[in-house]
Amino acid sequence: MCPRSFVLVLLSLWFSLCHSRKPDIPELLPTQFTATITIISHLLPPETSYPPPRTEMLVHYDWMNKRVRADILAGRDANRTYIRRYDEKYEVMLRQPGPSIPEHCVYSALRERMPNPEFPWNHDFEYDGTQTVEGQLCDCWIEKHMDRSLVTYCQTSEGGIPVRVAESIRSDTETVLAMTYVFSNFSHGEPQIGRAS
């Protein structure tokens, strides 16, 4: 084997070893899942009542069949359910009845296409290694936007389940955590979304 071929083989082996330690950032979120997503605004004081700094929702996401449902469990729109049926071109908001609150339902036409299940960023993530996030071993990536914001995405090392997305704002002197999206009770597969009637 000539020295040049040997160097190429060594470089190829080194390159594959380096990349085997860095999982690829997923291009897409799972196309069908159910999960509780907690959204936390770190820029609002925790005691703020409006807008609330924390929202929790149970999301049933089905990109394959073009439908999504969000049951708001806590936060500004608590006790409301939003259903978007892209397959049938309508959306509906249901407000659950409560003391002195009547049941309420609003239908409207849905004229847009369902967005692809992908991150709304540029996919310029850099692998940041493994971390324990929400009690789970995760692979994490960082993406910088125009030197002023920072997005960190973490998914479980086994199974690739989304665990947390955090957005930070950077200045010349500091980085401030702005928003966190925490995924819990995650399950793959076709969710039961149902029809609004």
Salt bridges, closest charged atoms under 4 A:
ASP62 OD2 - ARG67 NE 3.07
ASP71 OD2 - HIS60 NE2 3.23
ASP71 OD1 - ARG69 NE 2.91
ASP77 OD1 - ARG76 NH1 3.82
ASP77 OD1 - ARG80 NH1 3.64
ASP87 OD2 - ARG85 NH2 2.67
GLU88 OE2 - ARG85 NH2 3.32
GLU88 OE1 - ARG195 NH1 2.58
GLU91 OE1 - ARG84 NE 2.86
GLU112 OE2 - ARG84 NH1 2.91
GLU143 OE1 - HIS145 NE2 3.40
ASP147 OD1 - ARG170 NH2 3.93
ASP172 OD1 - ARG148 NH1 3.45
GLU190 OE2 - ARG67 NH2 2.81
